[in-house]
Amino acid sequence: MARDSRSNKNEGSSGNFMKLCPKCGCEKDTALFYKSRGRPASWCKSCHNAATAAWCLAHPERVRERARNGMVKIRFLSPERLRANNRRWWRSAGETRPAEQLIAKRAIRAAVVRGDIIRPDRCSQCGVECKPDAHHPDYSKPLAVIWLCKPCHGVTWRIENLTDG
């Protein structure tokens, strides 16, 4: 089948138009560009991804700040750290967590929902105003908890579980 002589010279093999990436200087199919406001972005996907990775390596403090705010994953900083975060998530989902911990976690959550226990608005260790986590020093007593902010909870958990004492 002959190609129509009126077709656009900038049309690619997939029927999409071709676009020049100013970063790498290559002319590529518009399917290889992210969309920005409904149109192809300036840089191609590979140039955009490389620039994003380079920025993340150059600004680790900003990446950490955004990660804390839930905007960016830590994958650019360290694949090992991402795997560790994923393992932690699966453990919290109950894949490897002991049943006693899950029972205690569910019991405290149910008690808070019922109104039997009122969650304070401050960390009981440092006093910062926040929505504290329930820390179980002893899982056999599921309703005996210490209310800690996330940083204090992490430090307390590591002291109790990762030290030999």
Secondary structure, DSSP 4 states (H G I P E B T S, - for coil): -PPPTTS-TTB-TTSSBEEE-TTT--EEEGGGEEEETTEEEEEEHHHHHHHHHHHHHH-HHHHHHHHHTTSS-GGGT-HHHHHHHHHHHHHHTTSSS-HHHHHHHHHHHHHHHHTSSPPPSB-TTT--BS-PEEE-S-TTSTT--EEE-HHHHHHHHHHHHHS--
